Amino acid sequence: MSECKHGLRHGCSYCHAPARVAARAPAPKRASRGTRLSEQMNDRMTALKRRLRELRGQ
């Protein structure tokens, strides 16, 4: 790597950090505990409703 405009051989954070930060993808957000539990409840209710429709249809 060539010298940066500040005279450092390997470049400095002022010259080279923005390029590296822009190339990095943002970390995916984790679902909170409440969100995860509500998704599980929605899945269970959907399965229950589907099963009830099957039973009533027969």
PQR file with spaces between the fields and no chain letter, atoms N, CA, C, O and H, PARSE charges and radii, in Angstrom:
ATOM       1  N    MET     1       0.851   -1.173    0.000 -0.4000 1.5000
ATOM       2  CA   MET     1       0.000    0.000    0.000 -0.0000 2.0000
ATOM       3  C    MET     1       0.894    1.233    0.000  0.5500 1.7000
ATOM       4  O    MET     1       1.924    1.253    0.674 -0.5500 1.4000
ATOM       5  N    SER     2       0.522    2.227   -0.726 -0.4000 1.5000
ATOM       6  CA   SER     2       1.315    3.453   -0.766 -0.0000 2.0000
ATOM       7  C    SER     2       1.035    4.305    0.471  0.5500 1.7000
ATOM       8  O    SER     2       0.082    4.077    1.215 -0.5500 1.4000
ATOM       9  H    SER     2      -0.315    2.210   -1.274  0.4000 1.0000
ATOM      10  N    GLU     3       1.900    5.289    0.654 -0.4000 1.5000
ATOM      11  CA   GLU     3       1.733    6.165    1.801 -0.0000 2.0000
ATOM      12  C    GLU     3       0.444    6.970    1.684  0.5500 1.7000
ATOM      13  O    GLU     3       0.007    7.308    0.584 -0.5500 1.4000
ATOM      14  H    GLU     3       2.674    5.475    0.050  0.4000 1.0000
ATOM      15  N    CYS     4      -0.154    7.270    2.825 -0.4000 1.5000
ATOM      16  CA   CYS     4      -1.333    8.127    2.810 -0.0000 2.0000
ATOM      17  C    CYS     4      -0.888    9.582    2.804  0.5500 1.7000
ATOM      18  O    CYS     4       0.304    9.870    2.907 -0.5500 1.4000
ATOM      19  H    CYS     4       0.200    6.995    3.719  0.4000 1.0000
ATOM      20  N    LYS     5      -1.821   10.476    2.686 -0.4000 1.5000
ATOM      21  CA   LYS     5      -1.468   11.891    2.610 -0.0000 2.0000
ATOM      22  C    LYS     5      -0.911   12.432    3.920  0.5500 1.7000
ATOM      23  O    LYS     5      -0.373   13.539    3.961 -0.5500 1.4000
ATOM      24  H    LYS     5      -2.790   10.242    2.603  0.4000 1.0000
ATOM      25  N    HIS     6      -1.040   11.642    5.005 -0.4000 1.5000
ATOM      26  CA   HIS     6      -0.486   12.056    6.287 -0.0000 2.0000
ATOM      27  C    HIS     6       0.921   11.530    6.496  0.5500 1.7000
ATOM      28  O    HIS     6       1.524   11.797    7.535 -0.5500 1.4000
ATOM      29  H    HIS     6      -1.476   10.743    4.972  0.4000 1.0000
ATOM      30  N    GLY     7       1.466   10.784    5.529 -0.4000 1.5000
ATOM      31  CA   GLY     7       2.843   10.321    5.588 -0.0000 2.0000
ATOM      32  C    GLY     7       3.035    8.969    6.251  0.5500 1.7000
ATOM      33  O    GLY     7       4.176    8.572    6.484 -0.5500 1.4000
ATOM      34  H    GLY     7       0.976   10.568    4.684  0.4000 1.0000
ATOM      35  N    LEU     8       1.987    8.259    6.561 -0.4000 1.5000
ATOM      36  CA   LEU     8       2.129    6.943    7.172 -0.0000 2.0000
ATOM      37  C    LEU     8       2.254    5.878    6.087  0.5500 1.7000
ATOM      38  O    LEU     8       1.554    5.930    5.076 -0.5500 1.4000
ATOM      39  H    LEU     8       1.059    8.582    6.372  0.4000 1.0000
ATOM      40  N    ARG     9       3.138    4.922    6.298 -0.4000 1.5000
ATOM      41  CA   ARG     9       3.434    3.913    5.284 -0.0000 2.0000
ATOM      42  C    ARG     9       2.214    3.037    4.979  0.5500 1.7000
ATOM      43  O    ARG     9       1.924    2.782    3.810 -0.5500 1.4000
ATOM      44  H    ARG     9       3.706    4.880    7.120  0.4000 1.0000
ATOM      45  N    HIS    10       1.507    2.580    5.988 -0.4000 1.5000
ATOM      46  CA   HIS    10       0.380    1.665    5.792 -0.0000 2.0000
ATOM      47  C    HIS    10      -0.966    2.365    5.782  0.5500 1.7000
ATOM      48  O    HIS    10      -2.001    1.698    5.768 -0.5500 1.4000
ATOM      49  H    HIS    10       1.742    2.787    6.938  0.4000 1.0000
ATOM      50  N    GLY    11      -0.980    3.663    5.788 -0.4000 1.5000
ATOM      51  CA   GLY    11      -2.233    4.405    5.781 -0.0000 2.0000
ATOM      52  C    GLY    11      -2.737    4.628    7.197  0.5500 1.7000
ATOM      53  O    GLY    11      -2.402    3.886    8.120 -0.5500 1.4000
ATOM      54  H    GLY    11      -0.140    4.204    5.799  0.4000 1.0000
ATOM      55  N    CYS    12      -3.524    5.636    7.342 -0.4000 1.5000
ATOM      56  CA   CYS    12      -4.057    5.962    8.668 -0.0000 2.0000
ATOM      57  C    CYS    12      -5.577    5.806    8.670  0.5500 1.7000
ATOM      58  O    CYS    12      -6.203    5.633    7.623 -0.5500 1.4000
ATOM      59  H    CYS    12      -3.796    6.239    6.591  0.4000 1.0000
ATOM      60  N    SER    13      -6.145    5.871    9.849 -0.4000 1.5000
ATOM      61  CA   SER    13      -7.583    5.678    9.974 -0.0000 2.0000
ATOM      62  C    SER    13      -8.364    6.800    9.296  0.5500 1.7000
ATOM      63  O    SER    13      -9.498    6.586    8.870 -0.5500 1.4000
ATOM      64  H    SER    13      -5.637    6.012   10.699  0.4000 1.0000
ATOM      65  N    TYR    14      -7.780    7.984    9.190 -0.4000 1.5000
ATOM      66  CA   TYR    14      -8.480    9.085    8.546 -0.0000 2.0000
ATOM      67  C    TYR    14      -8.610    8.855    7.038  0.5500 1.7000
ATOM      68  O    TYR    14      -9.624    9.212    6.438 -0.5500 1.4000
ATOM      69  H    TYR    14      -6.858    8.158    9.536  0.4000 1.0000
ATOM      70  N    CYS    15      -7.591    8.262    6.431 -0.4000 1.5000
ATOM      71  CA   CYS    15      -7.612    8.064    4.979 -0.0000 2.0000
ATOM      72  C    CYS    15      -8.287    6.758    4.584  0.5500 1.7000
ATOM      73  O    CYS    15      -8.958    6.702    3.553 -0.5500 1.4000
ATOM      74  H    CYS    15      -6.767    7.971    6.918  0.4000 1.0000
ATOM      75  N    HIS    16      -8.123    5.708    5.381 -0.4000 1.5000
ATOM      76  CA   HIS    16      -8.510    4.378    4.923 -0.0000 2.0000
ATOM      77  C    HIS    16      -9.678    3.755    5.673  0.5500 1.7000
ATOM      78  O    HIS    16     -10.227    2.766    5.186 -0.5500 1.4000
ATOM      79  H    HIS    16      -7.578    5.754    6.218  0.4000 1.0000
ATOM      80  N    ALA    17     -10.084    4.259    6.804 -0.4000 1.5000
ATOM      81  CA   ALA    17     -11.187    3.657    7.552 -0.0000 2.0000
ATOM      82  C    ALA    17     -12.526    3.791    6.834  0.5500 1.7000
ATOM      83  O    ALA    17     -13.276    2.815    6.821 -0.5500 1.4000
ATOM      84  H    ALA    17      -9.638    5.062    7.199  0.4000 1.0000
ATOM      85  N    PRO    18     -12.881    4.931    6.236 -0.5600 1.5000
ATOM      86  CA   PRO    18     -14.185    5.017    5.594  0.2800 2.0000
ATOM      87  C    PRO    18     -14.392    3.992    4.481  0.5500 1.7000
ATOM      88  O    PRO    18     -15.509    3.512    4.291 -0.5500 1.4000
ATOM      89  N    ALA    19     -13.357    3.657    3.759 -0.4000 1.5000
ATOM      90  CA   ALA    19     -13.495    2.672    2.685 -0.0000 2.0000
ATOM      91  C    ALA    19     -13.789    1.294    3.262  0.5500 1.7000
ATOM      92  O    ALA    19     -14.605    0.552    2.715 -0.5500 1.4000
ATOM      93  H    ALA    19     -12.449    4.047    3.914  0.4000 1.0000
ATOM      94  N    ARG    20     -13.136    0.952    4.356 -0.4000 1.5000
ATOM      95  CA   ARG    20     -13.378   -0.348    4.962 -0.0000 2.0000
ATOM      96  C    ARG    20     -14.746   -0.411    5.616  0.5500 1.7000
ATOM      97  O    ARG    20     -15.418   -1.439    5.528 -0.5500 1.4000
ATOM      98  H    ARG    20     -12.473    1.555    4.800  0.4000 1.0000
ATOM      99  N    VAL    21     -15.168    0.641    6.257 -0.4000 1.5000
ATOM     100  CA   VAL    21     -16.466    0.668    6.934 -0.0000 2.0000
ATOM     101  C    VAL    21     -17.589    0.582    5.905  0.5500 1.7000
ATOM     102  O    VAL    21     -18.585   -0.104    6.136 -0.5500 1.4000
ATOM     103  H    VAL    21     -14.622    1.476    6.328  0.4000 1.0000
ATOM     104  N    ALA    22     -17.442    1.263    4.784 -0.4000 1.5000
ATOM     105  CA   ALA    22     -18.483    1.252    3.758 -0.0000 2.0000
ATOM     106  C    ALA    22     -18.605   -0.126    3.116  0.5500 1.7000
ATOM     107  O    ALA    22     -19.696   -0.511    2.697 -0.5500 1.4000
ATOM     108  H    ALA    22     -16.633    1.820    4.597  0.4000 1.0000
ATOM     109  N    ALA    23     -17.507   -0.875    3.031 -0.4000 1.5000
ATOM     110  CA   ALA    23     -17.534   -2.181    2.394 -0.0000 2.0000
ATOM     111  C    ALA    23     -18.167   -3.241    3.293  0.5500 1.7000
ATOM     112  O    ALA    23     -18.652   -4.265    2.811 -0.5500 1.4000
ATOM     113  H    ALA    23     -16.620   -0.562    3.372  0.4000 1.0000
ATOM     114  N    ARG    24     -18.158   -2.989    4.587 -0.4000 1.5000
ATOM     115  CA   ARG    24     -18.705   -3.953    5.530 -0.0000 2.0000
ATOM     116  C    ARG    24     -20.222   -3.876    5.574  0.5500 1.7000
ATOM     117  O    ARG    24     -20.790   -2.784    5.601 -0.5500 1.4000
ATOM     118  H    ARG    24     -17.764   -2.157    4.978  0.4000 1.0000
ATOM     119  N    ALA    25     -20.878   -5.027    5.581 -0.4000 1.5000
ATOM     120  CA   ALA    25     -22.339   -5.060    5.683 -0.0000 2.0000
ATOM     121  C    ALA    25     -22.740   -4.893    7.149  0.5500 1.7000
ATOM     122  O    ALA    25     -22.019   -5.353    8.034 -0.5500 1.4000
ATOM     123  H    ALA    25     -20.416   -5.913    5.559  0.4000 1.0000
ATOM     124  N    PRO    26     -23.864   -4.250    7.420 -0.5600 1.5000
ATOM     125  CA   PRO    26     -24.297   -4.106    8.814  0.2800 2.0000
ATOM     126  C    PRO    26     -24.682   -5.465    9.392  0.5500 1.7000
ATOM     127  O    PRO    26     -25.176   -6.340    8.681 -0.5500 1.4000
ATOM     128  N    ALA    27     -24.450   -5.621   10.671 -0.4000 1.5000
ATOM     129  CA   ALA    27     -24.761   -6.877   11.349 -0.0000 2.0000
ATOM     130  C    ALA    27     -26.279   -7.052   11.403  0.5500 1.7000
ATOM     131  O    ALA    27     -27.004   -6.093   11.668 -0.5500 1.4000
ATOM     132  H    ALA    27     -24.048   -4.910   11.248  0.4000 1.0000
ATOM     133  N    PRO    28     -26.760   -8.268   11.155 -0.5600 1.5000
ATOM     134  CA   PRO    28     -28.213   -8.492   11.234  0.2800 2.0000
ATOM     135  C    PRO    28     -28.691   -8.353   12.672  0.5500 1.7000
ATOM     136  O    PRO    28     -28.005   -8.754   13.611 -0.5500 1.4000
ATOM     137  N    LYS    29     -29.868   -7.784   12.827 -0.4000 1.5000
ATOM     138  CA   LYS    29     -30.420   -7.587   14.163 -0.0000 2.0000
ATOM     139  C    LYS    29     -31.032   -8.892   14.658  0.5500 1.7000
ATOM     140  O    LYS    29     -31.682   -9.619   13.907 -0.5500 1.4000
ATOM     141  H    LYS    29     -30.426   -7.458   12.064  0.4000 1.0000
ATOM     142  N    ARG    30     -30.810   -9.167   15.922 -0.4000 1.5000
ATOM     143  CA   ARG    30     -31.429  -10.336   16.535 -0.0000 2.0000
ATOM     144  C    ARG    30     -32.839   -9.972   16.972  0.5500 1.7000
ATOM     145  O    ARG    30     -33.100   -8.851   17.408 -0.5500 1.4000
ATOM     146  H    ARG    30     -30.282   -8.576   16.533  0.4000 1.0000
ATOM     147  N    ALA    31     -33.719  -10.911   16.850 -0.4000 1.5000
ATOM     148  CA   ALA    31     -35.082  -10.686   17.321 -0.0000 2.0000
ATOM     149  C    ALA    31     -35.075  -10.692   18.847  0.5500 1.7000
ATOM     150  O    ALA    31     -34.389  -11.502   19.470 -0.5500 1.4000
ATOM     151  H    ALA    31     -33.507  -11.821   16.496  0.4000 1.0000
ATOM     152  N    SER    32     -35.827   -9.801   19.429 -0.4000 1.5000
ATOM     153  CA   SER    32     -35.901   -9.763   20.885 -0.0000 2.0000
ATOM     154  C    SER    32     -36.684  -10.972   21.384  0.5500 1.7000
ATOM     155  O    SER    32     -37.337  -11.671   20.610 -0.5500 1.4000
ATOM     156  H    SER    32     -36.385   -9.143   18.923  0.4000 1.0000
ATOM     157  N    ARG    33     -36.608  -11.198   22.666 -0.4000 1.5000
ATOM     158  CA   ARG    33     -37.300  -12.344   23.264 -0.0000 2.0000
ATOM     159  C    ARG    33     -38.805  -12.249   23.021  0.5500 1.7000
ATOM     160  O    ARG    33     -39.443  -13.246   22.682 -0.5500 1.4000
ATOM     161  H    ARG    33     -36.077  -10.630   23.295  0.4000 1.0000
ATOM     162  N    GLY    34     -39.371  -11.060   23.194 -0.4000 1.5000
ATOM     163  CA   GLY    34     -40.800  -10.881   22.986 -0.0000 2.0000
ATOM     164  C    GLY    34     -41.205  -11.136   21.551  0.5500 1.7000
ATOM     165  O    GLY    34     -42.248  -11.736   21.292 -0.5500 1.4000
ATOM     166  H    GLY    34     -38.852  -10.250   23.469  0.4000 1.0000
ATOM     167  N    THR    35     -40.387  -10.684   20.622 -0.4000 1.5000
ATOM     168  CA   THR    35     -40.693  -10.895   19.209 -0.0000 2.0000
ATOM     169  C    THR    35     -40.666  -12.381   18.879  0.5500 1.7000
ATOM     170  O    THR    35     -41.537  -12.888   18.172 -0.5500 1.4000
ATOM     171  H    THR    35     -39.540  -10.197   20.833  0.4000 1.0000
ATOM     172  N    ARG    36     -39.666  -13.064   19.394 -0.4000 1.5000
ATOM     173  CA   ARG    36     -39.545  -14.497   19.115 -0.0000 2.0000
ATOM     174  C    ARG    36     -40.733  -15.260   19.689  0.5500 1.7000
ATOM     175  O    ARG    36     -41.278  -16.148   19.033 -0.5500 1.4000
ATOM     176  H    ARG    36     -38.959  -12.652   19.969  0.4000 1.0000
ATOM     177  N    LEU    37     -41.134  -14.920   20.905 -0.4000 1.5000
ATOM     178  CA   LEU    37     -42.271  -15.605   21.527 -0.0000 2.0000
ATOM     179  C    LEU    37     -43.568  -15.315   20.792  0.5500 1.7000
ATOM     180  O    LEU    37     -44.407  -16.204   20.644 -0.5500 1.4000
ATOM     181  H    LEU    37     -40.691  -14.199   21.438  0.4000 1.0000
ATOM     182  N    SER    38     -43.744  -14.084   20.328 -0.4000 1.5000
ATOM     183  CA   SER    38     -44.975  -13.772   19.602 -0.0000 2.0000
ATOM     184  C    SER    38     -45.006  -14.498   18.257  0.5500 1.7000
ATOM     185  O    SER    38     -46.071  -14.913   17.799 -0.5500 1.4000
ATOM     186  H    SER    38     -43.063  -13.362   20.448  0.4000 1.0000
ATOM     187  N    GLU    39     -43.845  -14.651   17.626 -0.4000 1.5000
ATOM     188  CA   GLU    39     -43.805  -15.414   16.370 -0.0000 2.0000
ATOM     189  C    GLU    39     -44.158  -16.877   16.615  0.5500 1.7000
ATOM     190  O    GLU    39     -44.875  -17.482   15.818 -0.5500 1.4000
ATOM     191  H    GLU    39     -42.980  -14.314   17.998  0.4000 1.0000
ATOM     192  N    GLN    40     -43.667  -17.446   17.703 -0.4000 1.5000
ATOM     193  CA   GLN    40     -44.013  -18.831   18.035 -0.0000 2.0000
ATOM     194  C    GLN    40     -45.502  -18.971   18.294  0.5500 1.7000
ATOM     195  O    GLN    40     -46.117  -19.941   17.850 -0.5500 1.4000
ATOM     196  H    GLN    40     -43.085  -16.954   18.351  0.4000 1.0000
ATOM     197  N    MET    41     -46.093  -18.016   19.009 -0.4000 1.5000
ATOM     198  CA   MET    41     -47.525  -18.069   19.296 -0.0000 2.0000
ATOM     199  C    MET    41     -48.330  -17.955   18.010  0.5500 1.7000
ATOM     200  O    MET    41     -49.318  -18.667   17.829 -0.5500 1.4000
ATOM     201  H    MET    41     -45.593  -17.228   19.369  0.4000 1.0000
ATOM     202  N    ASN    42     -47.914  -17.065   17.115 -0.4000 1.5000
ATOM     203  CA   ASN    42     -48.609  -16.937   15.833 -0.0000 2.0000
ATOM     204  C    ASN    42     -48.545  -18.233   15.038  0.5500 1.7000
ATOM     205  O    ASN    42     -49.540  -18.639   14.438 -0.5500 1.4000
ATOM     206  H    ASN    42     -47.111  -16.487   17.262  0.4000 1.0000
ATOM     207  N    ASP    43     -47.381  -18.889   15.027 -0.4000 1.5000
ATOM     208  CA   ASP    43     -47.246  -20.163   14.317 -0.0000 2.0000
ATOM     209  C    ASP    43     -48.154  -21.227   14.924  0.5500 1.7000
ATOM     210  O    ASP    43     -48.784  -21.996   14.199 -0.5500 1.4000
ATOM     211  H    ASP    43     -46.573  -18.559   15.515  0.4000 1.0000
ATOM     212  N    ARG    44     -48.221  -21.271   16.248 -0.4000 1.5000
ATOM     213  CA   ARG    44     -49.078  -22.266   16.911 -0.0000 2.0000
ATOM     214  C    ARG    44     -50.551  -22.006   16.623  0.5500 1.7000
ATOM     215  O    ARG    44     -51.309  -22.945   16.374 -0.5500 1.4000
ATOM     216  H    ARG    44     -47.708  -20.646   16.837  0.4000 1.0000
ATOM     217  N    MET    45     -50.961  -20.749   16.653 -0.4000 1.5000
ATOM     218  CA   MET    45     -52.363  -20.426   16.379 -0.0000 2.0000
ATOM     219  C    MET    45     -52.723  -20.736   14.930  0.5500 1.7000
ATOM     220  O    MET    45     -53.819  -21.221   14.649 -0.5500 1.4000
ATOM     221  H    MET    45     -50.346  -19.987   16.855  0.4000 1.0000
ATOM     222  N    THR    46     -51.804  -20.459   14.017 -0.4000 1.5000
ATOM     223  CA   THR    46     -52.053  -20.769   12.612 -0.0000 2.0000
ATOM     224  C    THR    46     -52.215  -22.273   12.412  0.5500 1.7000
ATOM     225  O    THR    46     -53.111  -22.713   11.692 -0.5500 1.4000
ATOM     226  H    THR    46     -50.914  -20.065   14.246  0.4000 1.0000
ATOM     227  N    ALA    47     -51.349  -23.062   13.049 -0.4000 1.5000
ATOM     228  CA   ALA    47     -51.447  -24.519   12.948 -0.0000 2.0000
ATOM     229  C    ALA    47     -52.752  -25.017   13.559  0.5500 1.7000
ATOM     230  O    ALA    47     -53.389  -25.919   13.014 -0.5500 1.4000
ATOM     231  H    ALA    47     -50.620  -22.704   13.634  0.4000 1.0000
ATOM     232  N    LEU    48     -53.152  -24.439   14.681 -0.4000 1.5000
ATOM     233  CA   LEU    48     -54.395  -24.838   15.334 -0.0000 2.0000
ATOM     234  C    LEU    48     -55.601  -24.539   14.446  0.5500 1.7000
ATOM     235  O    LEU    48     -56.487  -25.380   14.302 -0.5500 1.4000
ATOM     236  H    LEU    48     -52.635  -23.706   15.124  0.4000 1.0000
ATOM     237  N    LYS    49     -55.639  -23.345   13.851 -0.4000 1.5000
ATOM     238  CA   LYS    49     -56.751  -22.981   12.975 -0.0000 2.0000
ATOM     239  C    LYS    49     -56.809  -23.883   11.749  0.5500 1.7000
ATOM     240  O    LYS    49     -57.890  -24.267   11.302 -0.5500 1.4000
ATOM     241  H    LYS    49     -54.918  -22.662   13.969  0.4000 1.0000
ATOM     242  N    ARG    50     -55.634  -24.219   11.206 -0.4000 1.5000
ATOM     243  CA   ARG    50     -55.590  -25.114   10.046 -0.0000 2.0000
ATOM     244  C    ARG    50     -56.137  -26.488   10.416  0.5500 1.7000
ATOM     245  O    ARG    50     -56.903  -27.084    9.658 -0.5500 1.4000
ATOM     246  H    ARG    50     -54.757  -23.907   11.568  0.4000 1.0000
ATOM     247  N    ARG    51     -55.738  -26.990   11.592 -0.4000 1.5000
ATOM     248  CA   ARG    51     -56.216  -28.305   12.057 -0.0000 2.0000
ATOM     249  C    ARG    51     -57.724  -28.285   12.301  0.5500 1.7000
ATOM     250  O    ARG    51     -58.411  -29.250   11.967 -0.5500 1.4000
ATOM     251  H    ARG    51     -55.117  -26.507   12.208  0.4000 1.0000
ATOM     252  N    LEU    52     -58.247  -27.214   12.872 -0.4000 1.5000
ATOM     253  CA   LEU    52     -59.696  -27.102   13.097 -0.0000 2.0000
ATOM     254  C    LEU    52     -60.454  -27.091   11.778  0.5500 1.7000
ATOM     255  O    LEU    52     -61.509  -27.716   11.665 -0.5500 1.4000
ATOM     256  H    LEU    52     -57.689  -26.429   13.144  0.4000 1.0000
ATOM     257  N    ARG    53     -59.929  -26.387   10.780 -0.4000 1.5000
ATOM     258  CA   ARG    53     -60.591  -26.366    9.467 -0.0000 2.0000
ATOM     259  C    ARG    53     -60.614  -27.765    8.860  0.5500 1.7000
ATOM     260  O    ARG    53     -61.605  -28.167    8.250 -0.5500 1.4000
ATOM     261  H    ARG    53     -59.072  -25.879   10.872  0.4000 1.0000
ATOM     262  N    GLU    54     -59.501  -28.514    9.033 -0.4000 1.5000
ATOM     263  CA   GLU    54     -59.464  -29.894    8.510 -0.0000 2.0000
ATOM     264  C    GLU    54     -60.503  -30.764    9.196  0.5500 1.7000
ATOM     265  O    GLU    54     -61.197  -31.537    8.536 -0.5500 1.4000
ATOM     266  H    GLU    54     -58.696  -28.187    9.528  0.4000 1.0000
ATOM     267  N    LEU    55     -60.620  -30.647   10.519 -0.4000 1.5000
ATOM     268  CA   LEU    55     -61.569  -31.468   11.257 -0.0000 2.0000
ATOM     269  C    LEU    55     -63.013  -31.117   10.917  0.5500 1.7000
ATOM     270  O    LEU    55     -63.857  -32.004   10.786 -0.5500 1.4000
ATOM     271  H    LEU    55     -60.056  -30.018   11.055  0.4000 1.0000
ATOM     272  N    ARG    56     -63.293  -29.841   10.775 -0.4000 1.5000
ATOM     273  CA   ARG    56     -64.652  -29.433   10.447 -0.0000 2.0000
ATOM     274  C    ARG    56     -65.040  -29.796    9.014  0.5500 1.7000
ATOM     275  O    ARG    56     -66.211  -30.039    8.723 -0.5500 1.4000
ATOM     276  H    ARG    56     -62.608  -29.120   10.881  0.4000 1.0000
ATOM     277  N    GLY    57     -64.077  -29.831    8.150 -0.4000 1.5000
ATOM     278  CA   GLY    57     -64.346  -30.149    6.746 -0.0000 2.0000
ATOM     279  C    GLY    57     -64.637  -31.611    6.510  0.5500 1.7000
ATOM     280  O    GLY    57     -65.262  -31.949    5.505 -0.5500 1.4000
ATOM     281  H    GLY    57     -63.126  -29.633    8.386  0.4000 1.0000
ATOM     282  N    GLN    58     -64.209  -32.493    7.398 -0.4000 1.5000
ATOM     283  CA   GLN    58     -64.397  -33.931    7.193 -0.0000 2.0000
ATOM     284  C    GLN    58     -65.749  -34.406    7.612  0.5500 1.7000
ATOM     285  O    GLN    58     -66.049  -35.594    7.497 -0.5500 1.4000
ATOM     286  H    GLN    58     -63.701  -32.218    8.215  0.4000 1.0000
